[in-house]
């Protein structure tokens, strides 16, 4: 299966989806840049997420909080003391690895060892396992005993020695929502139950690399905090409704194969101390079943923590009964970059000596590609440009390609995930019809130029 990830990684660079960060300087670990096609796919995912979970819902509002917050925020949330991974180090190369990942890799090589639940293991239990089974580093060397490694990136405000103030790059977007809870209440007409959602960058000083954009130092989250009155709302029904919404978005909106998805409930030992229930929606990536989207019932823990540390009253006052209380929260949180990687993996198909990204049209970076049959015929090029401009004028994402022969152009657009290609040929000059080729079936239809907009709109919105 790792061969599949290698193929996708190669295609992503070749077609301009993803580049290694600072590649001309040798790259930066666990860091990637999104190229011309990648940024379009990423933005399409974000737009669909925002539309489905914010714009279309009457019980949701949006937010865009800062990346750097007052450092007390992260003390209150517990990130300063408990936001950590189990770190081990290769005694020869000094490379760092996550202890749980080394155990997982060892278990894959020793499938006769059963009933080991890594998620339940404490750092001491991981140390015992590594020692008992003499687990080595990927380079075959001895490793150090695991220790706790904090994931928060620390930086400083100010430039004068002795006057610098420590701040952190946020490890999640959620805390900006909690710290703005009162502002949202005071400035809008929202009433419980309601949610606040945002998409934004988060940063984690990850130990490991090697899973492409699945785990990176800098990433985007789509995070929702849904507030409700536990006395008036059945949390289990609300929790299930959010699970259904998550499932619908992945399977229907993004078009992901349900056979590659599953729910996994956190064990009591694995679940965060403040959570009453937690599930992960997992996807079967080339490197195994991994968390795509988490949902947790965080009770009233976060708001109470911020009340304690800030001294500000963040209670909600019921407009009917006058009762004041701290709302409870259900949190669905997804990594946008993981949705991106899932879309690439799930749509990657090799058939009939061609590689195709069978992305849903709503996701595809380019909806249509326009070609002149040959690039050295002025009349064909001029006519093709007029069709290209027509489609762009109707807000369709259109690509132009006149390189090489028509077969190579089709193959290039297949790899880019473009659903349809329009070819302008000599018959076009006679009857104003063009050839429209379908990416998935390779079927070709002859369509009047005047009918193209309606044709693509009917396919796009079907």
Order of alpha helices (4+ residues) and beta strands (2+ residues): alpha-beta-beta-alpha-beta-beta-alpha-alpha-beta-beta-alpha-alpha-beta-beta-beta-alpha-alpha-beta-beta-alpha-beta-beta-beta-alpha-beta-beta-beta-alpha-beta-beta-beta-alpha-beta-alpha-beta-alpha-beta-beta-alpha
